[in-house]
């Protein structure tokens, strides 16, 4: 059975997009995780706020020509939060926001079967630290992804019929069948 949506691959794609813009040193781009140290600015973090969730009411189901493999596919949405820390946080998040329409960025997303659905406007989330106010900006992006799962259903090799009764119109048993049918 295959994975529906590869979360590590999605995180790698987000990292590739951010690093492709050269707005901060690649060592200052982090996936936001519990207990991560506060990044030293200027830096950028990204976090998957929601896991891929089904869009619509039903997935598509298809079977291979032999009928032993089933594929289930459907659209999913997930939200990624991106935060920029320290001067020039506003400019960095703005540059990321504006880069979404670039052909090179669209190629990064398309190679990962991702599409940008909604980009929420960047917001100022600056915070007071011991030494003053640290400039911080946040932007949430909703992505569409495709979930594709394939499973080998196996094939029926043998059907065994035990005491199957054939009845006439009056309900009387006219024949009892015991048989084994094997796949050729």
N, CA, C and O of each residue as an XYZ file, in Angstrom:
736
protein
N       0.843     -1.174      0.000
C       0.000      0.000      0.000
C       0.890      1.240      0.000
O       1.929      1.251      0.660
N       0.502      2.276     -0.724
C       1.296      3.490     -0.817
C       0.781      4.552      0.154
O      -0.366      4.499      0.598
N       1.657      5.530      0.481
C       1.245      6.640      1.333
C       0.291      7.556      0.587
O       0.402      7.732     -0.626
N      -0.647      8.136      1.322
C      -1.606      9.047      0.712
C      -0.923     10.354      0.340
O      -0.892     10.718     -0.836
N      -0.379     11.062      1.310
C       0.321     12.314      1.089
C       1.609     12.247      1.901
O       1.573     11.971      3.100
N       2.733     12.494      1.261
C       4.029     12.429      1.920
C       4.322     13.777      2.583
O       4.711     14.730      1.908
N       4.136     13.857      3.905
C       4.292     15.119      4.632
C       5.727     15.630      4.595
O       5.945     16.838      4.508
N       6.697     14.742      4.659
C       8.102     15.166      4.594
C       8.401     15.792      3.234
O       9.154     16.761      3.143
N       7.814     15.241      2.190
C       8.007     15.786      0.842
C       7.406     17.185      0.736
O       7.983     18.060      0.089
N       6.249     17.402      1.367
C       5.633     18.728      1.370
C       6.535     19.713      2.100
O       6.754     20.825      1.621
N       7.062     19.313      3.258
C       7.973     20.200      3.993
C       9.210     20.514      3.155
O       9.674     21.654      3.150
N       9.747     19.527      2.453
C      10.909     19.759      1.585
C      10.574     20.762      0.480
O      11.403     21.593      0.110
N       9.358     20.674     -0.036
C       8.933     21.598     -1.095
C       8.837     23.022     -0.565
O       9.271     23.962     -1.232
N       8.275     23.191      0.626
C       8.178     24.523      1.227
C       9.584     25.083      1.451
O       9.850     26.247      1.153
N      10.478     24.249      1.976
C      11.865     24.681      2.179
C      12.491     25.099      0.831
O      13.158     26.131      0.749
N      12.276     24.305     -0.205
C      12.849     24.619     -1.526
C      12.356     25.966     -2.037
O      13.126     26.751     -2.589
N      11.055     26.228     -1.846
C      10.495     27.511     -2.271
C      11.165     28.664     -1.515
O      11.637     29.619     -2.131
N      11.204     28.577     -0.193
C      11.770     29.669      0.600
C      13.248     29.871      0.275
O      13.698     31.001      0.089
N      14.004     28.767      0.208
C      15.441     28.897     -0.054
C      15.716     29.398     -1.470
O      16.747     30.029     -1.708
N      14.817     29.131     -2.409
C      15.032     29.584     -3.797
C      14.974     31.104     -3.929
O      15.455     31.658     -4.917
N      14.398     31.773     -2.954
C      14.248     33.230     -3.027
C      15.472     33.975     -2.500
O      15.564     35.191     -2.675
N      16.419     33.279     -1.858
C      17.665     33.876     -1.357
C      17.437     35.115     -0.486
O      18.170     36.097     -0.604
N      16.434     35.074      0.380
C      16.162     36.229      1.232
C      16.840     36.118      2.590
O      17.073     37.131      3.251
N      17.160     34.900      3.013
C      17.989     34.683      4.205
C      18.912     33.506      3.913
O      18.660     32.720      3.000
N      19.962     33.395      4.678
C      20.891     32.284      4.552
C      20.129     30.974      4.766
O      19.280     30.898      5.654
N      20.417     29.943      3.967
C      19.682     28.665      4.053
C      19.757     28.032      5.435
O      18.861     27.275      5.810
N      20.818     28.325      6.210
C      20.925     27.789      7.563
C      19.988     28.512      8.531
O      19.911     28.151      9.706
N      19.287     29.519      8.050
C      18.358     30.268      8.896
C      16.905     30.048      8.460
O      16.032     30.868      8.744
N      16.663     28.944      7.775
C      15.308     28.536      7.393
C      15.019     27.252      8.165
O      15.730     26.258      8.016
N      13.967     27.277      8.994
C      13.684     26.149      9.883
C      12.241     25.700      9.775
O      11.334     26.513      9.597
N      12.039     24.393      9.885
C      10.691     23.874     10.103
C      10.397     24.085     11.583
O      11.180     23.676     12.440
N       9.276     24.718     11.879
C       8.923     25.005     13.267
C       8.477     23.718     13.942
O       7.529     23.069     13.500
N       9.156     23.361     14.996
C       8.864     22.137     15.738
C       8.745     22.477     17.218
O       9.249     23.513     17.651
N       8.085     21.621     18.004
C       8.012     21.873     19.446
C       9.416     21.952     20.047
O      10.312     21.206     19.653
N       9.590     22.839     20.980
C      10.847     23.017     21.719
C      12.018     23.480     20.861
O      13.172     23.323     21.259
N      11.739     24.047     19.691
C      12.822     24.587     18.876
C      13.273     25.903     19.524
O      12.448     26.677     20.009
N      14.575     26.145     19.527
C      15.089     27.410     20.046
C      14.620     28.545     19.145
O      14.401     28.365     17.947
N      14.472     29.716     19.751
C      14.089     30.893     18.966
C      15.175     31.136     17.926
O      16.352     31.243     18.273
N      14.793     31.224     16.657
C      15.803     31.418     15.620
C      16.477     32.785     15.748
O      15.848     33.768     16.139
N      17.747     32.826     15.417
C      18.487     34.087     15.436
C      18.155     34.844     14.161
O      18.373     34.329     13.065
N      17.631     36.057     14.285
C      17.217     36.830     13.107
C      18.418     37.305     12.283
O      19.524     37.397     12.814
N      18.223     37.602     11.016
C      16.988     37.369     10.259
C      16.853     35.878      9.948
O      17.827     35.214      9.592
N      15.652     35.376     10.085
C      15.391     33.965      9.831
C      13.931     33.776      9.429
O      13.103     34.678      9.561
N      13.645     32.574      8.935
C      12.284     32.247      8.494
C      11.957     30.851      9.010
O      12.776     29.935      8.926
N      10.745     30.702      9.546
C      10.268     29.385      9.944
C       8.994     29.070      9.177
O       8.287     29.969      8.722
N       8.713     27.784      9.041
C       7.464     27.347      8.411
C       6.903     26.194      9.226
O       7.642     25.406      9.816
N       5.583     26.115      9.243
C       4.916     25.119     10.072
C       3.622     24.682      9.389
O       2.832     25.515      8.943
N       3.418     23.389      9.313
C       2.176     22.868      8.764
C       1.107     22.975      9.853
O       1.090     22.183     10.796
N       0.209     23.970      9.716
C      -0.825     24.190     10.727
C      -1.912     23.128     10.665
O      -2.422     22.693     11.698
N      -2.262     22.715      9.464
C      -3.270     21.665      9.306
C      -2.692     20.572      8.429
O      -1.952     20.837      7.483
N      -3.038     19.357      8.754
C      -2.659     18.232      7.908
C      -3.596     18.193      6.708
O      -4.675     18.783      6.751
N      -3.204     17.513      5.646
C      -4.072     17.453      4.472
C      -5.470     16.933      4.825
O      -5.617     15.851      5.393
N      -6.485     17.719      4.479
C      -7.873     17.356      4.763
C      -8.643     17.239      3.453
O      -8.410     17.996      2.511
N      -9.561     16.282      3.408
C     -10.343     16.017      2.205
C     -11.174     17.245      1.819
O     -11.744     17.927      2.671
N     -11.224     17.500      0.531
C     -12.074     18.546     -0.021
C     -13.187     17.838     -0.779
O     -12.919     16.940     -1.577
N     -14.400     18.222     -0.544
C     -15.518     17.562     -1.217
C     -15.974     16.363     -0.418
O     -15.526     16.130      0.705
N     -16.866     15.613     -1.014
C     -17.500     14.550     -0.256
C     -16.947     13.162     -0.552
O     -17.230     12.218      0.186
N     -16.167     13.020     -1.614
C     -15.805     11.663     -1.999
C     -14.527     11.649     -2.825
O     -14.250     12.578     -3.584
N     -13.751     10.578     -2.664
C     -12.569     10.356     -3.481
C     -12.949      9.564     -4.730
O     -14.027      8.975     -4.810
N     -12.047      9.565     -5.687
C     -12.233      8.764     -6.898
C     -11.625      7.393     -6.655
O     -10.528      7.284     -6.106
N     -12.334      6.349     -7.062
C     -11.846      4.981     -6.903
C     -11.770      4.348     -8.283
O     -12.721      4.406     -9.063
N     -10.618      3.741     -8.573
C     -10.482      3.045     -9.854
C      -9.757      1.725     -9.613
O      -9.044      1.554     -8.624
N      -9.959      0.803    -10.542
C      -9.358     -0.527    -10.436
C      -8.520     -0.783    -11.665
O      -8.819     -0.285    -12.751
N      -7.451     -1.576    -11.488
C      -6.609     -1.945    -12.623
C      -7.403     -2.859    -13.547
O      -8.475     -3.345    -13.186
N      -6.872     -3.085    -14.728
C      -7.549     -3.938    -15.710
C      -7.812     -5.344    -15.212
O      -8.796     -5.967    -15.610
N      -6.946     -5.856    -14.348
C      -7.143     -7.203    -13.815
C      -8.028     -7.195    -12.578
O      -8.456     -8.252    -12.113
N      -8.306     -6.008    -12.041
C      -9.194     -5.892    -10.893
C      -8.550     -6.189     -9.561
O      -9.230     -6.169     -8.535
N      -7.234     -6.470     -9.543
C      -6.604     -6.805     -8.268
C      -5.908     -5.612     -7.605
O      -5.409     -5.741     -6.488
N      -5.866     -4.456     -8.271
C      -5.256     -3.266     -7.676
C      -6.270     -2.127     -7.674
O      -6.889     -1.819     -8.693
N      -6.423     -1.512     -6.505
C      -7.378     -0.417     -6.353
C      -6.601      0.868     -6.096
O      -5.651      0.873     -5.314
N      -7.001      1.963     -6.754
C      -6.403      3.277     -6.538
C      -7.484      4.224     -6.052
O      -8.557      4.324     -6.647
N      -7.185      4.923     -4.953
C      -8.093      5.915     -4.395
C      -7.361      7.247     -4.458
O      -6.247      7.372     -3.947
N      -7.985      8.243     -5.084
C      -7.336      9.548     -5.192
C      -8.354     10.649     -4.927
O      -9.554     10.490     -5.154
N      -7.834     11.769     -4.440
C      -8.716     12.891     -4.175
C      -7.943     14.132     -3.790
O      -6.749     14.072     -3.496
N      -8.637     15.259     -3.794
C      -8.037     16.539     -3.453
C      -8.000     16.733     -1.947
O      -8.916     16.336     -1.226
N      -6.920     17.354     -1.492
C      -6.740     17.678     -0.090
C      -6.282     19.138      0.018
O      -5.741     19.703     -0.932
N      -6.506     19.730      1.178
C      -6.002     21.064      1.470
C      -5.222     21.030      2.769
O      -5.565     20.294      3.694
N      -4.169     21.832      2.832
C      -3.414     21.977      4.063
C      -2.960     23.425      4.173
O      -2.823     24.120      3.167
N      -2.726     23.875      5.408
C      -2.307     25.245      5.648
C      -0.896     25.256      6.211
O      -0.573     24.517      7.141
N      -0.062     26.110      5.626
C       1.316     26.284      6.085
C       1.467     27.725      6.551
O       1.110     28.663      5.838
N       2.000     27.888      7.757
C       2.273     29.212      8.309
C       3.760     29.508      8.131
O       4.615     28.682      8.449
N       4.050     30.699      7.618
C       5.435     31.108      7.400
C       5.670     32.373      8.212
O       4.897     33.328      8.139
N       6.748     32.365      8.987
C       7.076     33.524      9.829
C       8.469     34.011      9.484
O       9.397     33.226      9.292
N       8.591     35.333      9.411
C       9.879     35.968      9.180
C      10.242     36.751     10.438
O       9.418     37.491     10.975
N      11.490     36.582     10.910
C      11.948     37.195     12.160
C      13.052     38.202     11.889
O      13.931     37.952     11.065
N      13.017     39.352     12.582
C      14.087     40.349     12.549
C      14.073     41.170     11.278
O      13.431     40.820     10.287
N      14.809     42.284     11.337
C      14.912     43.155     10.161
C      15.544     42.377      9.020
O      16.552     41.709      9.253
N      15.041     42.416      7.850
C      13.840     43.082      7.331
C      12.672     42.098      7.191
O      12.357     41.680      6.077
N      12.041     41.730      8.276
C      10.976     40.723      8.274
C       9.844     41.075      7.315
O       9.361     40.217      6.576
N       9.423     42.339      7.328
C       8.316     42.752      6.450
C       8.694     42.559      4.987
O       7.903     42.039      4.200
N       9.904     42.980      4.624
C      10.349     42.846      3.234
C      10.508     41.379      2.842
O      10.142     40.987      1.734
N      11.052     40.570      3.748
C      11.251     39.149      3.444
C       9.920     38.439      3.202
O       9.791     37.679      2.242
N       8.935     38.677      4.060
C       7.644     38.002      3.885
C       6.944     38.535      2.641
O       6.255     37.789      1.946
N       7.118     39.819      2.361
C       6.542     40.404      1.140
C       7.179     39.782     -0.104
O       6.485     39.465     -1.071
N       8.497     39.611     -0.074
C       9.185     38.985     -1.217
C       8.683     37.552     -1.441
O       8.485     37.128     -2.580
N       8.481     36.813     -0.342
C       7.941     35.459     -0.478
C       6.539     35.496     -1.066
O       6.214     34.728     -1.971
N       5.718     36.390     -0.546
C       4.332     36.512     -1.029
C       4.305     36.798     -2.517
O       3.560     36.159     -3.260
N       5.099     37.738     -2.952
C       5.108     38.135     -4.363
C       5.730     37.072     -5.264
O       5.436     37.030     -6.459
N       6.585     36.214     -4.709
C       7.252     35.200     -5.533
C       6.319     34.069     -5.945
O       6.632     33.320     -6.870
N       5.187     33.935     -5.281
C       4.294     32.799     -5.534
C       3.854     32.720     -6.994
O       3.643     31.624     -7.515
N       3.716     33.845     -7.648
C       3.261     33.858     -9.046
C       4.378     33.627    -10.055
O       4.101     33.456    -11.242
N       5.630     33.620     -9.614
C       6.744     33.430    -10.540
C       6.733     32.018    -11.123
O       6.384     31.054    -10.442
N       7.111     31.917    -12.364
C       7.136     30.637    -13.062
C       8.039     29.634    -12.347
O       7.676     28.468    -12.195
N       9.221     30.089    -11.907
C      10.158     29.179    -11.240
C       9.564     28.621     -9.949
O       9.797     27.458     -9.622
N       8.805     29.423     -9.213
C       8.175     28.964     -7.975
C       7.027     28.017     -8.298
O       6.852     27.002     -7.624
N       6.253     28.338     -9.312
C       5.165     27.443     -9.719
C       5.707     26.075    -10.132
O       5.065     25.054     -9.887
N       6.878     26.051    -10.753
C       7.495     24.776    -11.129
C       7.860     23.951     -9.897
O       7.716     22.729     -9.901
N       8.334     24.616     -8.844
C       8.656     23.917     -7.591
C       7.402     23.238     -7.049
O       7.432     22.066     -6.674
N       6.306     23.982     -7.013
C       5.054     23.421     -6.489
C       4.498     22.327     -7.409
O       4.064     21.280     -6.929
N       4.509     22.560     -8.709
C       3.967     21.573     -9.642
C       4.738     20.264     -9.595
O       4.142     19.194     -9.723
N       6.050     20.329     -9.415
C       6.864     19.113     -9.333
C       6.470     18.271     -8.118
O       6.737     17.070     -8.075
N       5.844     18.897     -7.148
C       5.415     18.203     -5.930
C       3.909     17.980     -5.887
O       3.363     17.619     -4.844
N       3.236     18.192     -7.014
C       1.775     18.060     -7.089
C       1.071     18.937     -6.056
O       0.103     18.522     -5.418
N       1.581     20.154     -5.909
C       0.982     21.122     -5.001
C       0.526     22.336     -5.800
O       1.112     22.672     -6.829
N      -0.517     22.982     -5.317
C      -0.997     24.210     -5.935
C      -1.362     25.186     -4.831
O      -1.936     24.804     -3.812
N      -1.022     26.449     -5.045
C      -1.392     27.485     -4.087
C      -2.860     27.805     -4.304
O      -3.265     28.137     -5.417
N      -3.657     27.709     -3.252
C      -5.087     28.014     -3.349
C      -5.404     29.397     -2.801
O      -6.074     30.193     -3.459
N      -4.918     29.683     -1.589
C      -5.215     30.971     -0.948
C      -3.957     31.435     -0.224
O      -3.286     30.653      0.450
N      -3.649     32.726     -0.375
C      -2.561     33.327      0.385
C      -3.187     34.425      1.237
O      -3.679     35.426      0.716
N      -3.163     34.226      2.541
C      -3.687     35.248      3.440
C      -2.693     36.401      3.520
O      -1.483     36.183      3.444
N      -3.187     37.612      3.669
C      -2.273     38.764      3.720
C      -1.296     38.638      4.888
O      -1.678     38.197      5.972
N      -0.036     39.024      4.669
C       0.932     38.994      5.761
C       0.460     39.887      6.912
O      -0.145     40.937      6.696
N       0.749     39.445      8.133
C       0.360     40.243      9.298
C       1.565     40.481     10.197
O       2.470     39.652     10.291
N       1.551     41.636     10.854
C       2.621     42.030     11.768
C       2.398     41.340     13.110
O       1.379     41.565     13.764
N       3.334     40.511     13.516
C       3.240     39.824     14.813
C       4.483     40.148     15.649
O       4.951     39.317     16.427
N       5.010     41.368     15.476
C       6.207     41.788     16.207
C       6.022     41.552     17.695
O       4.908     41.593     18.218
N       7.148     41.301     18.371
C       7.079     40.926     19.777
C       8.128     41.671     20.583
O       9.237     41.927     20.114
N       7.751     42.012     21.804
C       8.661     42.671     22.718
C       9.585     41.628     23.350
O       9.137     40.672     23.983
N      10.891     41.846     23.157
C      11.890     40.984     23.778
C      12.599     41.800     24.862
O      12.291     42.977     25.050
N      13.532     41.193     25.565
C      14.245     41.906     26.631
C      14.970     43.136     26.118
O      15.096     44.126     26.839
N      15.440     43.088     24.906
C      16.250     44.184     24.364
C      15.479     45.142     23.482
O      16.054     46.106     22.976
N      14.214     44.909     23.285
C      13.398     45.776     22.436
C      12.400     44.970     21.638
O      12.151     43.799     21.925
N      11.835     45.607     20.640
C      10.823     44.943     19.811
C      11.510     44.264     18.635
O      12.291     44.875     17.906
N      11.196     42.985     18.473
C      11.707     42.241     17.326
C      10.631     42.223     16.250
O       9.497     41.808     16.491
N      11.003     42.676     15.070
C      10.056     42.683     13.957
C       9.798     41.247     13.513
O      10.728     40.472     13.287
N       8.502     40.905     13.392
C       8.095     39.577     12.932
C       6.866     39.740     12.048
O       5.972     40.535     12.338
N       6.843     38.978     10.976
C       5.663     38.954     10.107
C       5.285     37.514      9.817
O       6.145     36.637      9.741
N       3.996     37.280      9.657
C       3.446     35.947      9.448
C       2.568     35.944      8.199
O       1.894     36.929      7.896
N       2.587     34.833      7.488
C       1.715     34.659      6.321
C       1.273     33.198      6.293
O       2.107     32.297      6.389
N      -0.026     32.958      6.163
C      -0.556     31.604      6.029
C      -0.912     31.345      4.573
O      -1.545     32.173      3.918
N      -0.500     30.192      4.081
C      -0.760     29.808      2.693
C      -1.517     28.481      2.705
O      -1.105     27.525      3.362
N      -2.622     28.436      1.976
C      -3.390     27.196      1.842
C      -3.020     26.559      0.509
O      -3.155     27.163     -0.555
N      -2.551     25.324      0.603
C      -2.130     24.570     -0.580
C      -3.123     23.460     -0.880
O      -3.736     22.893      0.024
N      -3.270     23.164     -2.149
C      -3.999     21.981     -2.579
C      -2.984     20.909     -2.943
O      -1.974     21.193     -3.587
N      -3.251     19.691     -2.533
C      -2.404     18.549     -2.882
C      -3.314     17.403     -3.311
O      -4.510     17.403     -3.019
N      -2.742     16.444     -3.995
C      -3.502     15.273     -4.412
C      -3.048     14.070     -3.605
O      -1.854     13.790     -3.495
N      -4.004     13.375     -3.051
C      -3.735     12.139     -2.333
C      -3.976     10.987     -3.299
O      -5.039     10.889     -3.912
N      -2.985     10.124     -3.427
C      -3.140      8.933     -4.273
C      -2.661      7.736     -3.474
O      -1.500      7.678     -3.067
N      -3.542      6.790     -3.251
C      -3.209      5.558     -2.540
C      -3.515      4.384     -3.449
O      -4.550      4.350     -4.115
N      -2.612      3.429     -3.470
C      -2.820      2.223     -4.267
C      -2.672      1.026     -3.348
O      -1.774      0.970     -2.508
N      -3.570      0.073     -3.524
C      -3.536     -1.120     -2.691
C      -3.792     -2.346     -3.552
O      -4.688     -2.358     -4.396
N      -2.988     -3.377     -3.321
C      -3.200     -4.654     -4.006
C      -4.338     -5.370     -3.288
O      -4.200     -5.746     -2.124
N      -5.448     -5.557     -3.970
C      -6.611     -6.200     -3.387
C      -6.523     -7.721     -3.438
O      -7.312     -8.433     -2.816
N      -5.551     -8.192     -4.191
C      -5.455     -9.636     -4.370
C      -6.495    -10.082     -5.394
O      -7.412     -9.332     -5.729
N      -6.349    -11.260     -5.866
C      -7.296    -11.785     -6.847
C      -7.940    -13.045     -6.285
O      -7.307    -13.798     -5.544
N      -9.189    -13.267     -6.637
C      -9.890    -14.479     -6.219
C      -9.360    -15.613     -7.092
O      -9.473    -15.580     -8.318
N      -8.780    -16.615     -6.434
C      -8.212    -17.747     -7.154
C      -9.185    -18.926     -7.201
O      -9.245    -19.658     -8.189
N      -9.953    -19.097     -6.106
C     -10.853    -20.242     -5.997
C     -12.161    -19.812     -5.344
O     -12.161    -19.061     -4.369
N     -13.271    -20.291     -5.889
C     -14.588    -20.089     -5.285
C     -15.146    -21.468     -4.964
O     -15.224    -22.337     -5.832
N     -15.531    -21.657     -3.707
C     -16.070    -22.941     -3.286
C     -17.568    -22.761     -3.012
O     -17.972    -21.891     -2.241
N     -18.378    -23.599     -3.659
C     -19.834    -23.575     -3.485
C     -20.204    -24.786     -2.636
O     -19.928    -25.927     -3.005
N     -20.838    -24.517     -1.482
C     -21.176    -25.596     -0.554
C     -22.677    -25.554     -0.283
O     -23.205    -24.552      0.200
N     -23.353    -26.652     -0.601
C     -24.784    -26.820     -0.315
C     -25.650    -25.657     -0.811
O     -26.542    -25.190     -0.102
N     -25.381    -25.204     -2.017
C     -26.221    -24.166     -2.614
C     -27.459    -24.837     -3.200
O     -27.355    -25.763     -4.005
N     -28.623    -24.363     -2.789
C     -29.865    -24.983     -3.240
C     -30.483    -24.184     -4.379
O     -30.579    -22.958     -4.321
N     -30.894    -24.894     -5.400
C     -31.635    -24.305     -6.506
C     -33.094    -24.690     -6.287
O     -33.419    -25.871     -6.157
N     -33.972    -23.689     -6.249
C     -35.393    -23.945     -5.966
C     -36.238    -23.592     -7.178
O     -35.863    -22.754     -7.998
N     -37.391    -24.251     -7.272
C     -38.334    -23.950     -8.353
C     -39.287    -22.852     -7.883
O     -39.115    -22.301     -6.796
N     -40.284    -22.539     -8.697
C     -41.240    -21.469     -8.416
C     -42.050    -21.727     -7.149
O     -42.527    -20.780     -6.523
N     -42.213    -22.983     -6.762
C     -42.991    -23.299     -5.559
C     -42.131    -23.273     -4.304
O     -42.649    -23.365     -3.191
N     -40.819    -23.147     -4.481
C     -39.911    -23.125     -3.336
C     -39.317    -24.461     -3.010
O     -38.586    -24.594     -2.028
N     -39.614    -25.454     -3.809
C     -39.081    -26.795     -3.561
C     -37.659    -26.882     -4.107
O     -37.366    -26.364     -5.185
N     -36.781    -27.541     -3.355
C     -35.401    -27.723     -3.784
C     -35.376    -28.732     -4.921
O     -35.867    -29.853     -4.792
N     -34.789    -28.309     -6.043
C     -34.685    -29.202     -7.192
C     -33.252    -29.686     -7.395
O     -33.012    -30.672     -8.092
N     -32.293    -28.972     -6.770
C     -30.898    -29.381     -6.936
C     -30.073    -28.753     -5.804
O     -30.325    -27.619     -5.395
N     -29.107    -29.489     -5.318
C     -28.124    -28.973     -4.362
C     -26.774    -29.034     -5.033
O     -26.378    -30.067     -5.574
N     -26.049    -27.885     -4.993
C     -24.779    -27.809     -5.698
C     -23.629    -27.727     -4.697
O     -23.657    -26.936     -3.754
N     -22.638    -28.546     -4.922
C     -21.361    -28.495     -4.210
C     -20.284    -28.521     -5.320
O     -20.179    -29.479     -6.085
N     -19.507    -27.455     -5.376
C     -18.548    -27.358     -6.485
C     -17.399    -26.451     -6.075
O     -17.529    -25.640     -5.158
N     -16.279    -26.598     -6.761
C     -15.140    -25.700     -6.594
C     -14.765    -25.190     -7.978
O     -14.550    -25.963     -8.912
N     -14.694    -23.875     -8.084
C     -14.322    -23.244     -9.359
C     -12.991    -22.562     -9.147
O     -12.835    -21.748     -8.236
N     -12.027    -22.896     -9.993
C     -10.694    -22.307     -9.877
C     -10.414    -21.401    -11.050
O     -10.875    -21.638    -12.167
N      -9.650    -20.356    -10.780
C      -9.262    -19.419    -11.824
C      -8.337    -20.143    -12.795
O      -7.405    -20.829    -12.374
N      -8.595    -19.991    -14.104
C      -7.749    -20.693    -15.085
C      -6.315    -20.183    -15.074
O      -5.481    -20.668    -15.837
